[in-house]
Amino acid sequence: MKSEKTLFGLTKKERSWVLYDVGNSAFVMLSTALIPIYFASLAEPGSSVVVAWGYAETVAALILALLMPIFGSLADLKGNKKKFFIGTMGTGVVMCAALGIPTTALPFLIVYVVASIMLNGSMVFYDAFLVDAAEDGRYDEVSSHGYAWGYVGSCIPFVACLAVVLGGSAVGIDARTGMQIAFVITALWWLAFSIPLIRDVHQTHFKPKSAQVFKDTFRGLVKTLKNIVRDRRLRYFMLAFFFYIDGVHTIIKMSTSYGTELGIDSTQLVLALLVTQIVAFPSAIAYGRLAIRFGTRRMLLIAIFAYFCITLFAAFFLRTAVEFWVLAVCVGLFQGGIQALSRSEFTKIVPPENEGEYYGFFDIFGKYAAVMGTLLVSVFTQLSGNASFGVLSIAILFALGFVLLWKMPAA
């Protein structure tokens, strides 16, 4: 029996699931826009912000990629998914608030890495909850709503943070104190919008618990990995995802640092990224609807090709604030769509009772790709002394992702 539809055609469970994107996106936005700039103020004079930030993101992604398959498998057991979600989300919220404590670069990076690991860890369990929250056949639409409302919702606390950081001097608040307040605002927003999911969405697909939990967990991981290798459609999708999401994550994580390296004013960078969020809201919802009409894979291919062109533009033409604004708008048109449809497409092709376990491997492919992307940018920038070569190095990954997805067998 279908649940009664509520606001924007979403059921209560679907809406509660979507709201977590609104909550965690506040930290994602802050870490994309203001945190790298704040880190630059803590770093030693003359050091490369792009290199240091890239290595920090690489460490966070690598640790997460190693841990999540195990945690995802354990979360598939009856009653575990929400516990793991609350644990990672709660720790992430505390670490986000604690970012204002360190006064030097290295301790700050350590706290940030822990916060980043916990954020992305909670997303593994959140993504796995999609099958529990959404009605069958609605994964594309609900997933797209998640990213869409995440983009627009993150703007509210971010504007509040900007007001405190940039306008705080008018009431006697210096920039450092303003950032400390911004970290607390973001943490509280993240926590508040986690509550609906905890309250309304429950694990309905699960594996039964056994006396040999850890033995069965590792046995299940081996079985899942074998299933991924044997299933041609799943194998092609995972490999394609590995390559193209690399570029997406790298652009998200490194855009502000890259702009700073080019000498673009920090206010221009932040406002341009705010425009990205605004543009991404209708674009993500539109992508979900277009996927229903034209097919998820076709819309993913369009987004990958667009990102390939965006990467070339960033490497060869991005030099001024105006060009950064153009880049921000272009990214906003495709960012939500490629992320939302990747999540919903994966949900369609994996067993619902093993969502957490499969999403653990999904996260390995996504986060290890992020390791490779940020590492490529850092290494090529360090070797060449030119951040543009680092950006250019990831264009080939979009090309590989496009080809693999194009060749993925039909259902």
N, C-alpha and C positions, 0 to 999 in steps of 0.2 A: 504494500500500500504506500503510495507516494505521500511524502510529507507536504504540509501546506506551505506554499511559497510565501515569502515575506519580502523584505526590502530588496529591490533590484533583482527580483526573481530568484533569490537564494533562500534556501531553507535556513532554519535557525542554526543547525549544525554547520552547514556550509558557511554561513556568515561568521560564526564563531571561529571557524578554521581560518577564514580569510583575514580576520582581525589580527592574527599573530604576525602576518606579513606587515601590517601597519605598525605593530610594536617593534619588531626587530629591525625593520628598515630604517628606523631613526638612528640606530647605531651604525648601520651600513653607510648611511648618508654622512654621518659625522666622520667616520673613518675614511671616507672617500674625499671629503672636502676640507674639513678643518684640522683633523688630527695630523695629517702629514705636514701641514703648515706649522702647527704647534710643535711638532717634533723637530722641524727645521730650526726653530728658535732655541731648542735645547741642545742641538748638535754642535760639535766643535766647529769653529770657523774654518772654512776651506774644505770641509768634508762634503762628499756628494750625497745629497738627500736621496736621489734615485737609487744609488747603490745600496745604502744602508736600509732603506725602506723595502727595497726588493728582496734583500736577504732575509729580513724579518718576516715578510709575507711568505717566503719560501719555507722557512722553518715551521711556521704555523700550519701551512698546508700539508707539509710532509708528516708532521706528528698526527694531524687529523686523519690523513689517509691511512696511516698504519692502525689507528685505534678504531675507526668507525665500523669496519666489517664485523669486528668482535662485538662491539656494543649493539650494533644493529641486529645481529643474530640473537643476542640475549634479550633484546627488546621485543622480539617476535613472540616470546613466550607469554602466556596468558598473564595479564595484569602488569606487565613490565614496561610497555611502551610509554605510558604516561609518567612512570617513575623516572625513566631515563630522560624524558623531555624536561621534567621539572628540575632534575639535578643539573643538567647542562645549562638550561635557561637561567636558573637561579644563580649559579656560579658566574655566568656571563654578566648578569646584571650587577653583581657585587664588584666584579673586576672593572666593569665600565665606570662605575662610580669612583673606584679607587685610582683611576688614571690621573686624577689631579694631585695625587700624593707625591710621586717622584719629581725630583728637581733636576735630574740629569738624564742624558739620552738613553744609556743602557738600561737602567731600572725601568724607565718608561716603556722601552721596547719589550721588556720581559712581561710586564703587566698587560701590555697590548696583545702580545702573542697569546697569553692565557685567555684573555677576553675573546679574541678572534676564534680560538679553538672551540670555546664553549658556545659561541654564537653559531658557528657552522655545525657543531655537533648537534645542537638543538634542531637545526634545519633538517638533519637526516631523519629525526623522529617526526618532525612536523610534516615533511614530505610524505613519509610513510602513513601518516594519518589521513591523507587525501582519500584513500580507498575506504576509510571508515566514515568520513564526513560527507562525501559527495555521492549522489545517486549514480547508478550505472549509466554510462553514456554522457555524463556531464563533466568528465574530467578536464577537457580542454577549456570549457567555459569557466569552471570554478577555479582552476589553476590560474587562468588569465586574470580573473577578478582579484586573486591574491596578489599577484605582482602589481596590478593596476592600482589597487587601493593602498598597497605598500608604498608606491611611489608618491602618491598625493598625500597620504597620511604622514609620511616622514617629513614633509615640508613644514608641518605645523610646529613640532618641537625644534626643527632646524632653524626656522625663522626666529623662534624665541632665543635659541642659542646665539644666533647672529646679533640679535638686539643686545644681549648681555655682553658679548665679546667686543663688538664693534662700537656699540653705543654706551657701554657701561661707564666710560670716562666722564660722561655728563653727570653722573650721580656718584662719582668717586670710586668706581670699580675699575681696577687696572686690568690689563689683558689677561694676565695669569689667573687672577681671581675669577675673571669672567669665564675662562675655560674650565676651571674647577666647578663652577656653577653649571656650565653646559654639560659636563659629564654626568652630574647628578640629575639634571632635567631629562637627559636621554635615558638614563637607567630607570627612572620612575615611569617614563612613557613606555619603555620596553616591558616593564613588569605589569603595568596596568592592562595593556592589550594582550597579555598572555593569559589573563584570568578567564575570558570567555571560552577559550579552547580547553583549558583544564576543567572547567565546569560542565561544558555541554558536549564535548566530543569524547567518545569512549571507544576503546579497542574492541572491535567486533570480529576481526579476523586475527587468528593467533594459532600458535602451535602449543600443544599441551606440554606442561612441565613434566620433567622426569627426575629421577634420583641422581642421574649422572649428567648434571646440567652442562658443565664445562666440556666434558667429553663429547656430548651430543652437539654442543655448539660448534666445536671445531670440525666435527664430522659433517655437520650441516653446511659449514662454510665450504668445505671441499666439494660437497655435492653441488652446491650452488655454482661454484666456479666451473665445475664440469658441465653443468647445464648451460651456462653462458657460452662456453666454448663450443658445445654441440649445436646449439640453436643458432642457425646462420643469421636469422633476422636480428636476434638480440646481439649477436657478436658484431655484426656490421654497425648496428646502432651505437653500441658502446664505444667502438673504435672511432666512429665519426664524432660522437659526443666528446671523446677524449681530446680530439684535435681542435674542434671549433670552439668548445667552451673555454679552452686555454686562452684564446684570443679575447673572448668576452671578459673573463675574469681579470686578465692582465690589463685591459683597457680601463675597467672599473677601478682596479686597485692602484694603477700607476698614473692615471691621467693628471691628477693634481701635481704629483711630483714632477712629471714630465713638463707640465706648464711652468712650474716654478723654475726648473732647470733652464727653460727658454727665456726666463726673465719676465714672464707675464705677471702683472699685478695680482696679488692674492685676492683682492676684492672681486676683480673680474673673473677669476677662476671659480670662486665660490658662487657668484651669481649665475654664471653659465651652467654650473652643475645643478643649480636649483631649477633652471629652465629645463634641463634634461628630465628631471622628475616630473615636471608639469606636462611636458610633451609625452612622456612615457605612459601617463595615466590613460588617455583615450586610445593610444596606440596599442597597449596591451589588451584592452577589452576588444578592440577591433580585430586584433590578431586571433583571439579566441573564436570570434564569430566567423571570420574568414576561413579558419581551419575546419569548421563544421561544413562550410560550403565547398571548399576547394581541396581539403585534405591536409592533415597535419604535416606530413612529410614535405609536400610542395611548399607550404608556407615557411617551413624551416629552411629549405634550400634558398628561398628568396632572401631570408634574413642573413644566412651565412654569406651569400654573395655580396649583400650590402655591407656587411662587416669587413669583407675583404677590401672593398673599395674605400671604406672609412680608414682602414689601416694605411693604405697607400697615401691617402690624403694627409693623414697625420705625419707620415714620414717625410713626404716631399714638399708639402705646402704649408703645414702648420708652423707659423712663426709669430703671429700677432694675436692680440686679444680677440679681434673680430673673427679671425679664422678659428680660434678656440670655441667661440660661440656657435659658429657653423657646425663644427664637429659635435658640440654638445647636443644640438638639435637633431642631427643625423643619428647619433647614438640613441637618443630618446625614442626615435621612431621604431627601432628594432630591438632594443635591449629587453624590454618586458616580454615581447613576443617570443624571442628565441629561448628565454629561460622558462617561461610558462609552458610552451609547447613541448620542450624537452622533457619537463617533469611529467606532463600528462601523457605523452607518448610512451614513456618508460612505464608508467603506471598501467597502461593498457596491456603490456606484453609480458608482465611478470605475475606469478601466482600471488593472490591477495593475502594469503596466510603467511607468506614469507617476505612481505613488503620491506620490513626493516633490514633483513639480511641482504636482500637485493639492493636496497638503497645504500647499504654500507659499501657495496662494490661500486654502485653508481657514484658514490661520493669519492671513492678511491680514484676513479677515472676523472672526475671533475676536479678534485683537489690536487691530484698528482699533476694533472695538466696545468693547474695554477702554479705548481712548483716549477714546472718546466718554463712556463711563460715568463714569470717574474725573474727566474734565474737567467733566461736568455736576455731579457732586457738589461739586467744588472751587468752580466758578463760582457755583452757587446758594447754597452755604454762605457764600461771600465776600460776595455781593451782599445776602443776607438777614440775615447774622449768625446764622443758625440752621441747624445741620447736618441737622435733620429735613427741611427743604425740599430739600436735596440728595438725600437718600435717596428722597423722594417722586418726584423728577423721573425716576427710572428705571422706575417702575411701568408707564408707557405702553409701554416697550420690550418688556416681557414680553407685554403685550396684543397688540402688533404681531407678535411672534414666534409667538404662539399662532394668530392668524388666518392667517398665511402658511403655517405648517405644516399647519393644518387644510385649506387649499386645495391643498396639494401633490398633484400627480397621482399615482395609484397606479402601481406598477411594471408 
